[in-house]
């Protein structure tokens, strides 16, 4: 009897692959940096019972039309905007993601990005490396305080709540906007629900944690940036597509905004000539929100568990559809 075929689109932990190989034929695209080429992905999808995918893999309807054996797509991410979920559901294909296991790690990075942007930490490191530190002066690389400021969170999912929890240690006032109120979070964390406009207008730091959907695409545009305080700092650790990057560039360059910290971009990876990288008031990271050894390994195990569950005829642990 032929074993079910699992195709993994990027090199992951050996022990996770070995766990799959106990019951399945497993093939891994042998790279941990370069995405699998489209023609290879299509070829393997035509054979696969399961795909273990990255957020850089486009699993669209054209590909799914060729994947007649496919039963499960296990995405190594919380977000799944790289997958046409409705097309998968119409074909009886289960889509899974990796929520919860990366919550604290991503919140750590988000708050670290906020601190680095406010206190100009990368710029200060570069200042020394460029041999610019010749003397002390009162306003040398002066940034913005974080403590006792107002933090506004747009998108109060589990990661948003974890960011709010970290803000309490800095005695920050936390406002949030979400599609639905989180009364338990309000009680536990002392956060305050406000309208979208109120959060935007009243916050010293605006942290975007909303998923990318048709409704949220380009939601942060010049109209929104103009509503923010000119001293405000914008942080995005969700998806690049929720921001109009041209508008953000103009807002930062014209001092409509004080600074921005970005872990995500609309088209990734960005190149070194990206306009936002020209600005001193931007801290840019290469989408490393959940990138710790412990968390990424746990995410890999969860994708494997979802594949095993579905191929054994059981319910996935973390189904999207």
Backbone as numpy.savetxt, mean C-alpha at the origin, in Angstrom:
# Nx Ny Nz CAx CAy CAz Cx Cy Cz
-2.29 -40.09 -11.44 -3.15 -38.88 -11.44 -2.27 -37.64 -11.44
-2.53 -36.71 -12.33 -1.74 -35.49 -12.43 -2.04 -34.56 -11.26
-0.99 -34.06 -10.67 -1.15 -33.12 -9.56 -1.63 -31.76 -10.08
-2.41 -31.02 -9.28 -2.76 -29.65 -9.65 -1.50 -28.80 -9.82
-1.58 -27.86 -10.75 -0.42 -27.03 -11.07 -0.58 -25.64 -10.46
0.43 -25.23 -9.71 0.46 -23.91 -9.06 1.60 -23.11 -9.68
1.27 -21.91 -10.19 2.31 -21.04 -10.73 2.47 -19.84 -9.81
3.72 -19.60 -9.40 4.07 -18.50 -8.49 4.83 -17.47 -9.31
4.35 -16.24 -9.32 4.87 -15.25 -10.27 6.14 -14.53 -9.81
6.63 -14.85 -8.62 7.87 -14.25 -8.15 8.50 -15.19 -7.14
9.80 -15.13 -7.02 10.49 -15.97 -6.05 10.08 -15.59 -4.63
9.67 -16.57 -3.85 9.28 -16.34 -2.46 10.03 -17.32 -1.57
9.72 -17.33 -0.28 10.47 -18.13 0.69 10.45 -19.62 0.32
11.62 -20.25 0.40 11.75 -21.65 0.02 10.81 -22.55 0.81
10.66 -22.26 2.10 9.83 -23.13 2.94 8.36 -23.07 2.53
7.92 -21.94 2.01 6.54 -21.81 1.55 6.35 -22.62 0.27
7.30 -22.52 -0.64 7.25 -23.31 -1.87 7.26 -24.79 -1.55
8.11 -25.19 -0.63 8.21 -26.61 -0.27 6.91 -27.14 0.30
6.18 -26.29 1.04 4.90 -26.72 1.59 3.88 -26.99 0.48
3.96 -26.20 -0.59 3.07 -26.41 -1.73 3.47 -27.64 -2.54
4.76 -27.88 -2.62 5.26 -28.99 -3.43 4.91 -30.35 -2.86
4.46 -30.41 -1.62 4.06 -31.69 -1.03 2.87 -32.30 -1.78
1.99 -31.44 -2.31 0.78 -31.95 -2.96 0.56 -31.46 -4.38
1.36 -30.49 -4.81 1.11 -29.88 -6.11 2.38 -29.80 -6.94
2.19 -29.70 -8.24 3.30 -29.35 -9.12 3.43 -27.83 -9.07
4.61 -27.37 -8.69 4.80 -25.93 -8.48 5.91 -25.43 -9.39
5.64 -24.31 -10.04 6.66 -23.63 -10.82 6.73 -22.18 -10.37
7.95 -21.68 -10.21 8.17 -20.31 -9.74 8.90 -19.53 -10.82
8.40 -18.35 -11.13 9.16 -17.47 -12.03 10.39 -16.99 -11.27
11.55 -17.28 -11.79 12.79 -17.19 -11.02 13.33 -15.76 -10.98
12.61 -14.92 -10.25 13.08 -13.55 -10.02 12.42 -13.04 -8.77
13.15 -12.26 -7.98 12.52 -11.61 -6.84 12.42 -10.11 -7.04
12.74 -9.65 -8.24 12.67 -8.22 -8.52 11.87 -7.90 -9.79
12.12 -8.64 -10.87 11.50 -8.33 -12.16 10.17 -9.05 -12.29
9.09 -8.34 -12.63 7.79 -9.01 -12.80 7.82 -10.03 -13.93
6.97 -11.04 -13.81 6.86 -12.05 -14.84 6.35 -11.39 -16.13
6.97 -11.67 -17.27 6.48 -11.09 -18.53 5.07 -11.55 -18.84
4.33 -10.71 -19.54 2.92 -11.01 -19.82 2.76 -12.31 -20.59
3.63 -12.56 -21.57 3.45 -13.78 -22.37 3.68 -15.03 -21.54
4.62 -14.95 -20.60 4.86 -16.09 -19.70 3.67 -16.28 -18.76
3.17 -15.18 -18.23 2.02 -15.25 -17.32 0.81 -15.87 -18.02
0.57 -15.48 -19.25 -0.56 -16.05 -20.00 -0.36 -17.53 -20.25
0.87 -17.90 -20.62 1.16 -19.32 -20.88 0.91 -20.17 -19.64
1.39 -19.70 -18.50 1.24 -20.47 -17.26 -0.20 -20.45 -16.76
-0.90 -19.34 -16.98 -2.30 -19.26 -16.56 -3.16 -20.26 -17.31
-2.80 -20.54 -18.56 -3.56 -21.53 -19.34 -3.44 -22.92 -18.73
-2.37 -23.17 -17.98 -2.15 -24.49 -17.40 -2.54 -24.57 -15.92
-2.59 -23.43 -15.26 -2.61 -23.41 -13.80 -3.98 -23.70 -13.20
-3.93 -24.40 -12.06 -5.09 -24.54 -11.18 -5.10 -23.41 -10.15
-3.91 -22.87 -9.87 -3.78 -21.79 -8.90 -2.67 -20.85 -9.33
-2.89 -19.56 -9.11 -1.86 -18.55 -9.32 -1.57 -17.87 -7.99
-0.29 -17.76 -7.66 0.14 -16.96 -6.52 0.76 -15.70 -7.12
0.06 -14.57 -6.98 0.39 -13.37 -7.74 0.89 -12.24 -6.85
1.56 -11.28 -7.49 2.00 -10.04 -6.86 1.11 -8.90 -7.34
1.14 -7.78 -6.64 0.29 -6.66 -7.04 0.73 -6.05 -8.36
1.94 -6.43 -8.83 2.42 -5.95 -10.13 1.91 -6.79 -11.29
1.21 -7.89 -11.00 0.70 -8.77 -12.05 -0.73 -8.37 -12.41
-0.95 -8.07 -13.68 -2.29 -7.69 -14.12 -3.07 -8.94 -14.49
-4.07 -9.25 -13.65 -4.91 -10.42 -13.89 -6.25 -9.90 -14.39
-6.31 -9.66 -15.69 -7.48 -9.04 -16.28 -8.36 -10.07 -16.99
-9.43 -9.60 -17.57 -10.39 -10.51 -18.20 -9.76 -11.25 -19.38
-8.90 -10.58 -20.14 -8.25 -11.23 -21.28 -7.42 -12.42 -20.83
-6.74 -12.29 -19.70 -5.97 -13.42 -19.18 -6.89 -14.51 -18.64
-7.92 -14.10 -17.92 -8.82 -15.08 -17.32 -9.56 -15.89 -18.39
-9.79 -15.29 -19.55 -10.43 -16.01 -20.64 -9.61 -17.23 -21.08
-8.32 -17.17 -20.85 -7.44 -18.26 -21.26 -7.23 -19.30 -20.15
-7.66 -18.95 -18.93 -7.32 -19.77 -17.75 -8.47 -20.71 -17.41
-8.70 -21.69 -18.26 -9.88 -22.56 -18.10 -9.80 -23.48 -16.89
-8.59 -23.76 -16.39 -8.44 -24.65 -15.23 -8.36 -23.90 -13.91
-8.25 -22.59 -13.97 -7.92 -21.80 -12.78 -9.05 -21.82 -11.75
-8.65 -22.08 -10.50 -9.62 -22.16 -9.40 -9.40 -21.09 -8.35
-8.14 -20.61 -8.21 -7.85 -19.64 -7.15 -6.69 -18.75 -7.58
-6.84 -17.46 -7.24 -5.77 -16.48 -7.39 -5.47 -15.95 -5.99
-4.28 -16.22 -5.51 -3.87 -15.78 -4.17 -2.91 -14.61 -4.33
-3.39 -13.41 -4.01 -2.61 -12.19 -4.23 -1.80 -11.85 -2.98
-0.50 -11.62 -3.17 0.39 -11.33 -2.05 0.32 -9.84 -1.73
-0.81 -9.40 -1.23 -1.06 -8.00 -0.90 -2.43 -7.89 -0.25
-2.64 -6.79 0.43 -4.00 -6.49 0.92 -4.85 -6.01 -0.24
-4.30 -5.08 -1.03 -5.04 -4.57 -2.19 -5.11 -5.61 -3.29
-6.12 -5.47 -4.13 -6.30 -6.42 -5.23 -6.82 -5.71 -6.48
-6.43 -4.42 -6.61 -6.86 -3.67 -7.78 -6.15 -4.14 -9.05
-5.16 -5.01 -8.92 -4.51 -5.61 -10.09 -5.29 -6.77 -10.67
-6.39 -7.16 -10.01 -7.18 -8.31 -10.42 -8.60 -7.87 -10.76
-9.11 -8.36 -11.86 -10.51 -8.12 -12.21 -11.34 -9.13 -11.42
-11.74 -8.72 -10.23 -12.40 -9.63 -9.30 -13.76 -10.07 -9.84
-14.51 -9.17 -10.43 -15.83 -9.57 -10.94 -15.70 -10.57 -12.08
-14.69 -10.39 -12.95 -14.47 -11.35 -14.04 -14.08 -12.71 -13.47
-13.28 -12.70 -12.41 -12.90 -13.96 -11.77 -14.12 -14.63 -11.15
-14.93 -13.85 -10.47 -16.12 -14.41 -9.82 -17.08 -15.00 -10.84
-17.23 -14.33 -11.98 -18.11 -14.85 -13.03 -17.64 -16.20 -13.55
-16.36 -16.49 -13.37 -15.81 -17.75 -13.84 -15.62 -18.76 -12.71
-16.12 -18.42 -11.53 -16.02 -19.32 -10.39 -14.63 -19.41 -9.80
-13.81 -18.39 -10.03 -12.44 -18.38 -9.52 -12.41 -17.59 -8.21
-11.85 -18.19 -7.19 -11.73 -17.53 -5.89 -10.52 -16.60 -5.92
-10.70 -15.37 -5.42 -9.60 -14.42 -5.28 -9.37 -14.19 -3.79
-8.10 -14.25 -3.38 -7.78 -14.03 -1.96 -6.70 -12.96 -1.84
-6.62 -12.38 -0.65 -5.59 -11.39 -0.37 -4.95 -11.68 0.99
-4.14 -10.75 1.50 -3.43 -11.01 2.76 -3.69 -9.89 3.76
-4.91 -9.75 4.24 -5.20 -8.69 5.20 -4.68 -9.04 6.59
-4.68 -8.05 7.46 -4.42 -8.21 8.90 -2.95 -8.51 9.23
-2.33 -9.48 8.54 -0.98 -9.86 8.93 0.03 -8.74 8.72
-0.30 -7.76 7.88 0.64 -6.68 7.61 0.21 -5.35 8.23
-0.83 -5.37 9.04 -1.39 -4.14 9.57 -0.37 -3.32 10.35
0.24 -3.93 11.37 1.15 -3.19 12.23 2.41 -2.77 11.49
2.91 -3.64 10.62 4.12 -3.31 9.88 3.90 -2.12 8.97
2.76 -2.08 8.28 2.46 -0.96 7.39 2.20 0.31 8.19
1.57 0.18 9.34 1.34 1.35 10.19 2.66 1.90 10.72
3.60 1.02 11.07 4.92 1.48 11.49 5.58 2.32 10.40
5.55 1.78 9.18 6.17 2.49 8.05 5.47 3.81 7.80
4.15 3.82 7.85 3.39 5.04 7.60 3.74 6.12 8.61
3.80 5.75 9.87 4.13 6.76 10.88 5.59 7.16 10.79
6.46 6.21 10.44 7.85 6.55 10.21 8.02 7.52 9.06
7.24 7.33 8.00 7.27 8.23 6.85 6.79 9.62 7.24
5.77 9.65 8.07 5.26 10.92 8.57 6.35 11.67 9.36
7.02 10.97 10.25 8.09 11.59 11.04 9.25 12.04 10.16
9.63 11.18 9.21 10.76 11.52 8.34 10.47 12.74 7.50
9.21 12.87 7.05 8.84 14.02 6.23 8.76 15.28 7.07
8.12 15.19 8.23 7.97 16.37 9.08 9.32 16.90 9.56
10.21 16.01 9.94 11.49 16.43 10.51 12.63 16.42 9.49
12.30 16.22 8.22 13.26 16.33 7.11 14.48 15.41 7.31
14.22 14.20 7.77 15.31 13.29 8.11 16.13 12.87 6.89
15.52 12.44 5.78 16.36 12.10 4.63 17.18 13.28 4.11
16.56 14.46 4.13 17.26 15.66 3.68 18.46 15.96 4.59
18.29 15.73 5.89 19.38 15.96 6.84 20.53 14.98 6.63
20.19 13.74 6.32 21.24 12.76 6.01 22.03 13.18 4.78
21.30 13.62 3.75 21.95 14.08 2.53 22.81 15.31 2.79
22.38 16.13 3.71 23.10 17.36 4.07 24.51 17.04 4.58
24.59 16.00 5.39 25.90 15.57 5.90 26.72 14.91 4.79
26.06 14.03 4.03 26.77 13.32 2.97 27.34 14.28 1.92
26.67 15.41 1.71 27.14 16.42 0.75 28.12 17.41 1.36
28.52 17.16 2.61 29.49 18.01 3.32 29.00 19.45 3.45
27.67 19.60 3.64 27.09 20.92 3.79 27.07 21.40 5.24
27.28 20.50 6.17 27.20 20.86 7.59 28.51 21.51 8.02
28.56 22.81 7.88 29.77 23.56 8.19 29.69 24.28 9.54
28.47 24.52 10.00 28.29 25.20 11.29 26.86 24.98 11.76
26.60 25.24 13.02 25.26 25.13 13.57 24.54 26.46 13.41
23.24 26.41 13.12 22.44 27.63 13.06 21.04 27.33 13.59
20.35 28.31 14.13 19.08 28.06 14.82 18.01 27.39 13.98
17.93 27.72 12.70 16.88 27.15 11.86 17.43 26.15 10.84
18.61 25.63 11.09 19.18 24.66 10.16 18.28 23.44 10.04
17.77 23.16 8.85 16.92 22.02 8.56 15.73 21.91 9.52
15.22 23.08 9.92 14.06 23.08 10.81 12.85 22.48 10.09
12.15 21.61 10.76 10.97 20.98 10.19 9.73 21.34 10.97
8.79 20.41 11.03 7.51 20.63 11.71 7.38 19.67 12.88
6.84 20.16 13.98 6.54 19.28 15.10 5.44 18.30 14.73
5.48 17.14 15.36 4.44 16.13 15.20 3.56 16.07 16.44
4.18 16.14 17.60 3.43 16.04 18.85 2.40 17.17 18.98
1.26 16.80 19.54 0.15 17.72 19.81 -0.46 18.34 18.56
-0.16 17.81 17.39 -0.77 18.30 16.16 -2.04 17.48 15.86
-2.73 17.86 14.80 -3.94 17.15 14.39 -3.63 16.26 13.21
-3.93 14.99 13.38 -3.75 13.98 12.34 -5.10 13.63 11.74
-5.21 13.71 10.42 -6.44 13.32 9.74 -6.21 12.07 8.92
-7.03 11.06 9.13 -6.89 9.79 8.43 -8.08 9.62 7.50
-7.80 9.44 6.21 -8.85 9.17 5.23 -8.79 7.69 4.89
-9.80 6.94 5.35 -9.82 5.49 5.17 -9.44 4.81 6.46
-10.43 4.56 7.32 -10.15 4.04 8.67 -10.36 2.53 8.70
-9.57 1.81 7.89 -9.55 0.36 8.02 -8.61 -0.04 9.14
-8.18 -1.28 9.14 -7.35 -1.77 10.24 -6.01 -1.04 10.29
-5.43 -0.72 9.11 -4.16 0.00 9.10 -4.36 1.44 9.58
-5.45 2.07 9.15 -5.76 3.41 9.64 -5.89 3.45 11.15
-6.57 2.44 11.70 -6.71 2.37 13.16 -5.35 2.20 13.83
-4.48 1.39 13.22 -3.16 1.17 13.80 -2.31 2.44 13.75
-2.46 3.24 12.68 -1.77 4.53 12.61 -2.30 5.45 13.71
-3.61 5.47 13.90 -4.21 6.30 14.95 -3.69 5.91 16.32
-3.52 4.62 16.53 -3.01 4.14 17.82 -1.61 4.68 18.06
-0.78 4.70 17.03 0.57 5.22 17.18 0.56 6.73 17.44
-0.41 7.42 16.85 -0.50 8.87 17.04 -0.81 9.25 18.48
-1.50 8.38 19.20 -1.85 8.71 20.59 -0.60 8.86 21.44
0.47 8.15 21.08 1.73 8.28 21.82 2.40 9.63 21.62
1.98 10.35 20.59 2.50 11.69 20.31 1.49 12.77 20.73
0.50 12.37 21.51 -0.52 13.31 22.00 -1.18 14.09 20.86
-1.43 13.40 19.77 -2.07 14.04 18.62 -3.59 13.95 18.74
-4.26 14.94 18.22 -5.70 14.87 18.02 -5.93 14.14 16.70
-6.74 13.10 16.71 -6.93 12.29 15.51 -8.37 12.43 15.00
-8.47 12.91 13.77 -9.75 12.96 13.06 -9.72 11.90 11.97
-10.89 11.40 11.61 -10.91 10.42 10.52 -12.19 10.54 9.73
-12.09 10.10 8.48 -13.28 9.95 7.64 -13.25 8.57 7.00
-14.39 7.93 6.99 -14.52 6.59 6.45 -15.93 6.44 5.89
-16.13 5.44 5.05 -17.48 5.24 4.51 -18.47 4.97 5.62
-18.01 4.37 6.69 -18.89 4.14 7.84 -18.14 4.50 9.12
-18.87 4.95 10.12 -18.23 5.31 11.39 -17.69 4.08 12.08
-16.62 4.27 12.82 -16.00 3.20 13.59 -16.12 3.55 15.07
-17.31 3.30 15.62 -17.57 3.74 16.98 -16.70 3.02 18.00
-16.35 1.76 17.73 -15.46 1.05 18.65 -14.08 1.69 18.66
-13.61 2.09 17.49 -12.30 2.76 17.40 -12.36 4.11 18.10
-13.48 4.81 17.95 -13.63 6.11 18.60 -13.50 5.95 20.11
-14.14 4.92 20.63 -14.11 4.70 22.07 -12.73 4.22 22.53
-12.14 3.30 21.77 -10.87 2.71 22.20 -9.69 3.67 22.01
-9.72 4.46 20.93 -8.55 5.27 20.58 -8.77 6.77 20.78
-9.99 7.17 21.04 -10.27 8.59 21.23 -10.24 9.38 19.93
-10.48 8.70 18.82 -10.49 9.39 17.52 -11.87 9.98 17.26
-11.92 10.95 16.35 -13.14 11.70 16.12 -13.56 11.62 14.65
-14.80 11.19 14.43 -15.33 11.12 13.06 -15.72 12.50 12.59
-15.30 12.84 11.35 -15.65 14.12 10.75 -15.97 13.90 9.28
-16.57 14.88 8.66 -16.78 14.83 7.22 -15.43 14.86 6.52
-15.43 14.44 5.26 -14.19 14.47 4.48 -13.60 15.87 4.45
-14.43 16.87 4.17 -13.95 18.25 4.07 -13.38 18.74 5.39
-14.02 18.39 6.50 -13.53 18.82 7.80 -12.16 18.22 8.10
-11.99 16.94 7.80 -10.69 16.31 8.03 -9.62 16.99 7.20
-9.92 17.24 5.93 -8.96 17.86 5.02 -8.58 19.26 5.50
-9.56 20.02 5.94 -9.33 21.43 6.27 -8.70 21.62 7.64
-8.93 20.70 8.58 -8.49 20.91 9.96 -7.20 20.21 10.33
-6.71 19.32 9.49 -5.58 18.48 9.87 -4.23 19.10 9.51
-3.27 18.87 10.39 -1.88 19.25 10.11 -1.18 18.17 9.29
-1.62 16.94 9.47 -1.13 15.80 8.69 -2.34 15.07 8.14
-2.36 14.84 6.83 -3.43 14.06 6.20 -2.82 12.77 5.70
-3.29 11.67 6.25 -2.79 10.34 5.88 -3.85 9.63 5.07
-3.49 9.26 3.85 -4.42 8.54 2.97 -4.23 7.04 3.14
-5.29 6.36 3.54 -5.25 4.91 3.70 -6.42 4.26 2.95
-6.96 4.95 1.96 -8.13 4.43 1.25 -7.71 3.48 0.13
-8.48 2.45 -0.16 -8.16 1.58 -1.30 -8.40 2.30 -2.62
-7.81 1.77 -3.68 -8.02 2.33 -5.01 -9.25 1.69 -5.64
-10.24 2.52 -5.93 -11.45 2.09 -6.63 -11.78 3.15 -7.68
-12.82 2.90 -8.45 -13.24 3.90 -9.43 -13.63 5.20 -8.73
-14.17 5.08 -7.50 -14.61 6.26 -6.77 -13.44 7.04 -6.17
-12.36 6.34 -5.81 -11.25 7.02 -5.14 -10.12 7.43 -6.07
-10.16 7.01 -7.33 -9.10 7.37 -8.26 -9.00 8.89 -8.41
-7.79 9.41 -8.22 -7.52 10.86 -8.32 -8.34 11.68 -7.33
-8.76 11.08 -6.22 -9.57 11.83 -5.26 -8.78 12.96 -4.62
-7.46 12.78 -4.50 -6.61 13.86 -3.99 -6.08 14.64 -5.19
-6.73 15.76 -5.45 -6.40 16.60 -6.60 -6.22 18.03 -6.12
-6.02 18.96 -7.06 -5.72 20.33 -6.67 -6.82 20.96 -5.82
-8.08 20.64 -6.12 -9.17 21.18 -5.31 -9.03 20.77 -3.85
-8.64 19.53 -3.62 -8.48 19.04 -2.25 -7.22 19.64 -1.62
-6.14 19.68 -2.37 -4.90 20.24 -1.81 -5.09 21.70 -1.41
-5.89 22.44 -2.17 -6.14 23.84 -1.83 -6.98 23.98 -0.57
-7.75 22.95 -0.23 -8.52 22.98 1.00 -7.65 22.75 2.24
-6.50 22.11 2.05 -5.63 21.81 3.18 -4.91 23.07 3.66
-4.45 23.03 4.89 -3.59 24.10 5.39 -2.33 24.17 4.54
-1.80 25.36 4.36 -0.54 25.48 3.62 0.62 24.87 4.39
0.43 24.67 5.68 1.44 24.03 6.53 1.24 22.51 6.63
0.24 21.98 5.93 -0.10 20.56 6.06 0.90 19.67 5.35
1.00 18.46 5.86 1.85 17.42 5.27 0.94 16.27 4.84
1.12 15.84 3.60 0.30 14.77 3.03 1.11 13.49 2.98
0.52 12.41 3.48 1.18 11.10 3.52 0.31 10.09 2.79
0.91 9.33 1.88 0.15 8.30 1.17 0.88 6.97 1.24
0.24 6.01 1.91 0.75 4.64 1.99 -0.27 3.64 1.46
-1.24 4.12 0.69 -2.30 3.23 0.22 -2.04 2.78 -1.20
-2.50 3.55 -2.18 -2.26 3.28 -3.58 -2.00 4.61 -4.29
-1.05 4.59 -5.23 -0.70 5.81 -5.92 -1.82 6.40 -6.74
-2.70 5.53 -7.24 -3.77 5.99 -8.12 -4.80 6.88 -7.47
-4.81 6.98 -6.14 -5.77 7.86 -5.48 -5.32 9.31 -5.52
-4.10 9.55 -6.01 -3.53 10.90 -6.05 -3.30 11.34 -7.49
-3.71 12.56 -7.82 -3.33 13.17 -9.08 -1.93 13.74 -8.88
-0.92 13.05 -9.41 0.47 13.40 -9.12 0.86 14.75 -9.73
0.29 15.11 -10.86 0.57 16.42 -11.45 0.09 17.53 -10.52
-1.10 17.34 -9.97 -1.65 18.34 -9.05 -0.84 18.40 -7.76
-0.41 17.23 -7.28 0.39 17.21 -6.06 1.71 17.95 -6.28
2.32 17.72 -7.42 3.57 18.41 -7.74 3.37 19.92 -7.71
2.32 20.40 -8.36 2.06 21.84 -8.41 1.76 22.39 -7.02
1.01 21.65 -6.23 0.67 22.10 -4.88 1.91 22.22 -4.01
2.83 21.27 -4.13 4.05 21.30 -3.34 5.01 22.38 -3.83
5.10 22.52 -5.14 6.02 23.51 -5.71 5.56 24.94 -5.40
4.24 25.15 -5.42 3.70 26.49 -5.17 3.44 26.76 -3.69
3.82 25.81 -2.83 3.67 25.94 -1.37 2.22 25.94 -0.92
1.32 25.38 -1.76 -0.04 25.11 -1.27 0.02 24.08 -0.15
1.00 23.20 -0.22 1.26 22.20 0.81 2.69 22.34 1.28
2.92 22.00 2.55 4.27 22.09 3.11 5.16 20.96 2.61
4.63 19.73 2.61 5.47 18.58 2.24 4.59 17.37 1.99
5.21 16.33 1.42 4.50 15.06 1.19 5.46 13.90 1.42
4.94 12.84 2.00 5.66 11.58 2.15 4.90 10.51 1.39
5.57 9.86 0.43 4.88 8.95 -0.48 5.58 7.60 -0.51
4.82 6.55 -0.23 5.34 5.19 -0.38 4.82 4.52 -1.64
3.89 5.17 -2.32 3.24 4.58 -3.49 3.08 5.63 -4.58
3.04 5.15 -5.83 2.93 6.03 -6.98 1.98 5.41 -8.00
1.48 6.25 -8.90 0.49 5.79 -9.86 1.04 4.69 -10.76
2.24 4.91 -11.29 2.90 3.92 -12.14 4.22 3.53 -11.51
4.30 2.30 -11.06 5.48 1.83 -10.35 6.21 0.76 -11.17
7.55 0.72 -11.07 8.41 1.63 -10.31 8.57 2.96 -11.03
8.78 4.03 -10.25 9.07 5.32 -10.85 10.56 5.39 -11.17
10.91 6.31 -12.06 12.31 6.54 -12.42 12.86 7.75 -11.67
14.16 7.89 -11.70 14.80 8.96 -10.93 14.47 10.35 -11.46
13.92 10.44 -12.68 13.55 11.74 -13.23 12.07 12.07 -13.00
11.41 11.32 -12.13 10.02 11.63 -11.81 9.93 13.04 -11.23
8.99 13.86 -11.69 8.92 15.27 -11.25 8.88 15.45 -9.74
8.17 14.58 -9.03 8.07 14.75 -7.58 9.43 14.61 -6.88
10.34 13.87 -7.49 11.65 13.68 -6.88 12.54 14.91 -7.02
12.12 15.87 -7.82 12.87 17.13 -7.95 12.70 18.01 -6.72
11.67 17.75 -5.94 11.29 18.65 -4.85 11.94 18.25 -3.53
12.48 19.24 -2.81 13.10 18.97 -1.51 12.07 18.60 -0.45
10.81 19.00 -0.66 9.78 18.74 0.34 8.99 17.47 0.08
9.62 16.51 -0.62 9.03 15.19 -0.85 9.97 14.12 -0.33
9.42 13.21 0.47 10.14 12.00 0.87 9.48 10.84 0.13
10.25 10.15 -0.69 9.71 9.09 -1.54 10.32 7.74 -1.17
9.47 6.73 -1.09 9.89 5.37 -0.79 9.37 4.43 -1.87
10.03 3.28 -2.08 9.65 2.38 -3.18 8.63 1.30 -2.78
7.49 1.74 -2.24 6.38 0.84 -1.89 6.85 -0.28 -0.96
7.28 0.11 0.23 7.82 -0.85 1.20 6.98 -0.94 2.47
5.70 -0.57 2.37 4.86 -0.51 3.55 4.88 -1.75 4.42
4.78 -2.91 3.81 4.74 -4.16 4.58 6.06 -4.91 4.54
7.12 -4.23 4.12 8.37 -4.93 3.84 9.25 -5.12 5.07
8.87 -6.06 5.89 9.77 -6.60 6.91 9.87 -8.10 6.64
10.97 -8.71 7.02 11.13 -10.14 6.77 10.00 -10.95 7.40
9.66 -10.58 8.65 8.64 -11.35 9.36 7.29 -11.26 8.66
6.90 -10.03 8.30 5.56 -9.83 7.74 5.45 -10.39 6.34
6.46 -10.14 5.49 6.36 -10.66 4.14 6.32 -12.19 4.14
7.06 -12.82 5.04 7.02 -14.29 5.12 5.65 -14.76 5.57
5.07 -14.06 6.54 3.72 -14.43 7.00 2.69 -14.25 5.89
2.85 -13.21 5.07 1.97 -13.01 3.93 2.10 -14.17 2.94
3.33 -14.62 2.71 3.56 -15.74 1.79 2.88 -17.01 2.30
2.99 -17.26 3.61 2.33 -18.44 4.18 0.82 -18.35 4.00
0.26 -17.16 4.15 -1.19 -17.01 4.02 -1.65 -17.28 2.58
-0.87 -16.82 1.59 -1.23 -17.13 0.21 -1.23 -18.63 -0.03
-0.22 -19.31 0.52 -0.14 -20.76 0.35 -1.32 -21.46 1.02
-1.69 -20.99 2.21 -2.82 -21.59 2.92 -4.12 -21.40 2.16
-4.27 -20.24 1.53 -5.47 -20.01 0.72 -5.52 -20.95 -0.48
-4.38 -21.14 -1.14 -4.33 -22.05 -2.28 -4.66 -23.47 -1.86
-4.05 -23.92 -0.79 -4.28 -25.28 -0.30 -5.75 -25.49 0.05
-6.34 -24.51 0.73 -7.75 -24.63 1.13 -8.65 -24.77 -0.09
-8.49 -23.91 -1.08 -9.37 -23.93 -2.24 -9.17 -25.19 -3.07
-7.92 -25.59 -3.30 -7.66 -26.78 -4.10 -8.10 -28.06 -3.40
-8.24 -27.98 -2.08 -8.77 -29.14 -1.32 -10.29 -29.09 -1.18
-10.91 -28.12 -1.84 -12.36 -28.02 -1.79 -12.91 -27.32 -0.58
-12.07 -26.61 0.14 -12.50 -25.90 1.33 -12.58 -24.40 1.07
-13.14 -23.68 2.04 -13.26 -22.22 1.93 -11.90 -21.57 2.15
-11.57 -20.57 1.35 -10.34 -19.82 1.54 -10.35 -19.11 2.89
-9.15 -18.90 3.45 -9.05 -18.21 4.74 -9.41 -16.73 4.60
-8.95 -16.10 3.51 -9.18 -14.67 3.35 -9.67 -14.36 1.94
-10.89 -14.78 1.62 -11.42 -14.54 0.27 -11.81 -13.08 0.07
-11.58 -12.58 -1.13 -12.03 -11.24 -1.50 -13.46 -11.31 -2.03
-13.72 -12.32 -2.90 -15.04 -12.47 -3.50 -15.77 -13.61 -2.82
